Structures are given as C-alpha cells and as structure tokens.
Amino acid sequence: MTPVQARALMHEWTPSLALRVHMESVAACMAAYAAKLEPIQADRWLVCGLLHDFDYERYPNAAHSPTEEHPSAGVRHLRALGVDEEILTAILGHAIYCNTPRTTPMAKALFAVDELAGFIVACSKVRPDGLASLEPKSVKKKLKDKSFAAAVSREDIAIGLAELGPLAGHPEPATFEPIHIQTCIEALRGAALA
C-alpha cells in the first residue's frame, strides 16, 4: 500500500479531523525515525503511522479486547487488502492490550511516537507560537503535570522511550528522552501539523 492509498483509506474511515491530525502527526514522526533507522522503508513506515488508528472511530474498543474492535478489526481489513505483516504487527503492538510483542524497529517506533506525538500537539496548542519555539524541556515539564493532556499515557511514553532508545543508539532513557522529543517536534514542524 502506498502512502496515497493509506491516506485515502484513513480519510474514508475517519471523519474526525482531530483523529486524522493525530494519524498524520504519528506518520510524520514515523517518517523521521524511518530516515534514521530504515531509510529504504520510509513509505512503509509512513503507511504504518497513517493507518495505526484508522479504525478507531468505527471500532473504538472501550473494553480493550485484544481480538475485537480497534486495532484488530482494522488489521483484519488491512490484511484483506494485502498490507504486509510487519505493518500489521506494528499496528497491533501499539495497543498494549493486544499483547503483541514489539520486536521490529517499526513496531518499537510506532509505540514510542504514538502517545508522544499527541502530547506534543497538545503542548503546541497552549503556546502562542505553536511548535515554533517548543523545546524538549517544555514538553518534559508538561509531562510531569498529570492534569495536562491527562488522557495521554505517561507510562506508554516511558515504555516507548526505553524500547526505542537502544535502536537509536541511546540505551539510557534519560539521555534519549530529549533527543526523542526533539526528533518528534522537528517532524511535526516539518509536516506543519500543529
């Protein structure tokens, strides 16, 4: 599946502009990590980011079923369309309740950028200049404020940081955190999404 096809499918299944922006944000961050970790696979990583939540509005999964609704329903649809298994496994792995191990760089990156991308967009919305002057230290400070963007899982962000850091050459989460945040901020700036 090409990024153009993925974006068309995402638009077909996702009426919510906010959710579309989230998927575009995650896709931008995925493209940034593909450039660092698997440059020849950039389009596949972008597709993964664009489609990771495309079924969420149709199948919201409040019960967190590992086999029904989001993301399993979407993965079944994508499989029928011939989307490759690495992308499908990464999409399943971004939902902890699916119990799908994140073993590939793509899967680790998707999990690491998903919640963080949403959080960075939230940070940009309370700044007069949006992303223009946003720095990792400001994002880290907001992460400590549990009432700010309370729906964002700080635990998932920490797990993603610990899983992706060694792949990116930074085994210590404390030293990787500002680099990871900066990578995502720059990706979002480049995509002009926030």
Order of alpha helices (4+ residues) and beta strands (2+ residues): alpha-alpha-alpha-alpha-alpha-alpha-alpha-alpha-alpha
